[in-house]
Amino acid sequence: MTTTHAANISAIKAEISIQLGFDPKNPPAHIDDKQAADVLCLKPTTLAVWRSTGRYNLPYLKVGRLVRYRVSDIAAFLARRTAGHTGEVC
């Protein structure tokens, strides 16, 4: 992982913390599926479909019925999916 990539992930983690109402200097390690869905602008049921089908590589933790996501995994997921543009380079 490059320094720039690590800085991007740290910045995204801070944005996630602010969005969820946490202190960006002390972000939570894990969030539940509803909070993860809010961060990603999705419904929790969409995340459930992703988990069951493996559509996207978004790691999660499961203990019994509880589903948790690492904030760092969500930040890395968003960093991987960040695009600069969709058009051709002239």
C-alpha positions as CSV (number, residue, x, y, z in Angstrom):
1,M,0.0,0.0,0.0
2,T,1.4,3.3,-1.0
3,T,1.6,6.3,1.3
4,T,-0.9,8.2,-0.8
5,H,-3.3,5.2,-0.7
6,A,-3.0,5.0,3.0
7,A,-3.6,8.7,3.4
8,N,-6.7,8.4,1.2
9,I,-8.0,5.6,3.4
10,S,-7.3,7.7,6.6
11,A,-9.2,10.6,5.1
12,I,-12.1,8.4,4.1
13,K,-12.2,6.9,7.7
14,A,-12.4,10.5,9.1
15,E,-15.2,11.3,6.7
16,I,-17.1,8.2,7.7
17,S,-16.7,9.1,11.4
18,I,-18.0,12.6,10.9
19,Q,-20.9,11.3,8.8
20,L,-21.9,8.9,11.7
21,G,-21.4,11.5,14.4
22,F,-18.2,10.2,15.8
23,D,-14.9,12.0,16.6
24,P,-12.7,11.7,13.5
25,K,-9.6,11.5,15.6
26,N,-11.0,8.5,17.4
27,P,-13.2,6.6,14.9
28,P,-15.0,3.4,15.9
29,A,-13.4,0.2,14.9
30,H,-16.6,-1.5,13.9
31,I,-20.1,-0.4,12.8
32,D,-23.3,-2.3,12.3
33,D,-24.9,-3.0,9.0
34,K,-27.4,-0.1,9.3
35,Q,-24.5,2.4,9.8
36,A,-22.5,0.8,7.0
37,A,-25.5,1.1,4.7
38,D,-25.9,4.8,5.7
39,V,-22.3,5.4,4.8
40,L,-22.6,3.8,1.5
41,C,-26.0,5.3,0.7
42,L,-27.6,1.9,0.5
43,K,-30.3,0.0,2.2
44,P,-29.3,-2.6,4.8
45,T,-31.0,-5.2,2.6
46,T,-28.7,-4.4,-0.3
47,L,-25.7,-5.2,2.0
48,A,-27.4,-8.4,3.0
49,V,-27.7,-9.4,-0.7
50,W,-24.0,-8.5,-1.3
51,R,-23.0,-10.7,1.7
52,S,-25.0,-13.6,0.5
53,T,-24.1,-13.4,-3.2
54,G,-20.5,-12.2,-2.8
55,R,-21.2,-9.5,-5.4
56,Y,-18.6,-7.1,-4.0
57,N,-15.5,-7.8,-1.9
58,L,-16.6,-5.9,1.2
59,P,-15.4,-7.9,4.2
60,Y,-17.6,-8.2,7.3
61,L,-17.7,-9.8,10.7
62,K,-20.4,-12.1,11.8
63,V,-21.0,-13.4,15.3
64,G,-24.3,-15.2,15.6
65,R,-26.8,-12.9,14.0
66,L,-24.8,-9.8,14.5
67,V,-23.1,-8.3,11.4
68,R,-20.3,-5.7,11.8
69,Y,-18.1,-3.9,9.4
70,R,-14.7,-2.5,10.1
71,V,-14.5,1.2,9.3
72,S,-11.1,0.5,7.7
73,D,-12.6,-2.1,5.4
74,I,-15.3,0.3,4.3
75,A,-12.8,3.0,3.7
76,A,-10.6,0.7,1.7
77,F,-13.6,-0.4,-0.3
78,L,-14.5,3.2,-1.1
79,A,-10.9,4.0,-2.0
80,R,-10.7,1.1,-4.5
81,R,-13.9,2.2,-6.1
82,T,-13.0,5.9,-6.5
83,A,-12.8,6.9,-10.1
84,G,-11.2,10.1,-11.5
85,H,-13.3,10.3,-14.7
86,T,-15.3,8.1,-17.1
87,G,-14.3,9.6,-20.4
88,E,-11.4,9.1,-22.7
89,V,-8.1,10.8,-22.2
90,C,-7.3,13.2,-25.0
